[in-house]
Amino acid sequence: MKNILLISIAIATSFAVNAQSGKLKKADNYYSKIAYANAAELYTELIGSEVDSPKLKSKLADCYYQMGETEKSEDYYTQMISSSEATSQDVYNYAQSLKENGKYAESDKWMDKFHSMKSSDLRVKEFVSNKTYVQQIESQGAYFKINLLKVNTEYADFGGYPYGNESYFVTNRKKRVSVKRFHTWNNKKFLDLYKADIATNGELENASFLSRKANKKFHEGPLCFTKDGKTVYFTRNNMKHGKKRKDEQGIQNLKIYRASIDADGNWTNQEELAINSKDYSVGHPTLSADEKTLYFVSDMSGGIGGSDIYKMPINNDGTFGKAENLGNKINTEGQEMFPWMTSEGLLFFASDGHLGLGGLDVFVMLPNKDGSFKKLMNVGKPVNTSKDDFALIMNPDNVSGYVSSNRTTGTGDDDIYSFTLLKPLKVNLAMKGIVADKRSKAIIPGAKVDLIDASGNIVASTTANDKGEFEFPLEPDLDYSVAAHKDDYFDDSQTVSTKNLADGVELIEQDLALEKDPGLSLYALVTDKKTGAPLENVTMTILDNMTGKTETVTTSSTGDFRKALMDKKLDDRGSYNITLQKEGYFTKVVTYNTAFDHEGQYDVHANLDLGMDPEVQDLADLIEINPINFDLNKYKIRPDAAIELDKIVVVMNKYPGLVVELGSHTDCRASRAYNRKLSDRRAKASATYIKSKITNPERIYGKGYGESKLLNGCECEGRVKSDCSEEEHEKNRRTEFKVISIGNDDVKVKNNSTDSFDK
């Protein structure tokens, strides 16, 4: 239906062009005057010539797009759309051509491309915020039952405007003997007004051509009547005194006329409305239920798109007030047209800018009690298809009427269908909300929002628009949850139910708050305890005490690691048991507790000692232990000895798998038996002291060796007399802490205490 929407031009079709450059110039001239049929013919002849270019193919594709030949439009757009010369309008028209050809998935890909090129466009904003629109339209169920009428011909037929027991429609079926003109938009005959009787089954019968007073040389189009049948508003090409009037581009625009209807049905006192202009089109009139407002379509400057719907008050004296654009809830950058207002205040119109099934779709604005509009609805199948569906006209009974379409299953070009309303057009249950930042309250556009049923299935998805808004239709008596997701944020979900709603509730508001991921992480540097050098390949087992989850990581060549805390938020608390393991080193376990009170990295080693001790055979190699002294011939633990033994306690509690033998030795003086007995008592007393202060006390035991393991030749038993100094004897009086096991079967510790015995 793009061929006769708002603008038309009559121009002679015979011409002669020789040179290619001249032909291109002529084609561009036709194109600029929207003579698409003539332009397309010339552009086609130039394909493959030296003047062929992506720009030429773009214009040729647009010609076919405007003429409704979307298969050809798709073909030529495909040949140029990847060119650097492709504009955002090319991309949009290509996406719409694909949609009209039933290729929805491919169309959506190019709408994404259009979004990247022109994100501010109202049409793409609506698309981005609801990419499941096709499924939603198809799932809403049929509101209408339609029937193809027998009155249709192979030509364009559309309308069905009620007038008593008759209905008026628009067609180009008539062959005018005296007027051999075709409008150059698509080289089809001009449109005339016909009337027909309305049969009981909705068929239009006895169709007849209106008089020459109603049908002039060029287009006559959409119209409406007052309820008393005495006045008609109708659309006609810009004419004055029988001559066409054009704007500066040579385009003959449309105007709205008003006429009185006499007792014989003649249209008299035909007059132009003051809103008309030769510089823009005005047409497609319809009246409000109280007939105090005229709704119409125009492409006048200052609008939102190609053609917008306006309203204008009708004064008591028949004059008109100021025209007002209905705004971006109805109008888009595309085409909005064929408005029809019912006696119940529903405003039907056709649009190719709102989300639909393809081409023009029929939409309805549902009214509030005060007459304002509250909800835009796509009326869905079977009224709408992937082709042009338009001119839905409701009869005064608000149940029956007519709608027009150029779908391929019809009789000819545009066809008229009767319809019956199956169920009331009303606002279905819906939920809307805003996605915002939990802390700053700033809106979050672009968040993915899922509607989930009680079984956990995602039933619909959308994307929050640039105002953070989202909306879903809901079914009655069901439980839902709604969840929002956005990169660098934690998810949020809320439950929603349509059960036991109060009377009159049609909209549920549920906002979602996403908390920004603060980028929390644990960072640790593991070093050699003695040298301070970083240790690589340390196996770190991290147990989250809050969740019970365990993760194993390995330090890098620089001895460090970083663990991202994907599930932690600000103000959470953290508690982690960290086990460090590396061959040749004692296993180490530390506990890290913190409050996450700032964003970013938390340095574990800044609060805990992550230095690993190399494995040793004697604890004296690990810590500095002074001599453990006893009173003469005694084995009671003295305070100074306790200080040294406490050092062993610290180490053994630090390494809970450590097994140690405490060996006590004497010098050679006194008898062997006495020395062994005394040393054994001292060893066991020392071990008992340590046992009382460590976990798993069985990990240490004492053994007295007496003088059996002298470190030098200072023997003095029997007849052997020692000439060793006191310092040499002192070396033999010692306590040794031999490492028997570190508690890790994978690491073998050499045990030099071969004659050790259990406690």
PyMOL commands that set and color helices and strands:
alter all, ss='L'
color gray80, all
select helices_A, chain A and resi 2-4+20-32+36-46+54-66+70-80+88-100+104-117+122-129+133-139+604-606+619-621+639-654+672-691+697-699+726-732
alter helices_A, ss='H'
color red, helices_A
select strands_A, chain A and resi 7-8+144-148+157-163+166-171+182-183+188-189+192-198+204-209+220-225+231-237+239-240+243-244+252-261+267-272+282-287+293-298+308-313+324-325+336-341+347-351+361-367+373-378+389-394+400-405+415-421+430-437+448-453+458-463+469-473+479-485+489-490+492-497+507-509+512-516+521-525+527-528+539-544+550-554+560-564+573-581+588-595+601-603+611-612+659-665+700-706+734-741
alter strands_A, ss='S'
color yellow, strands_A
deselect
rebuild
show_as cartoon
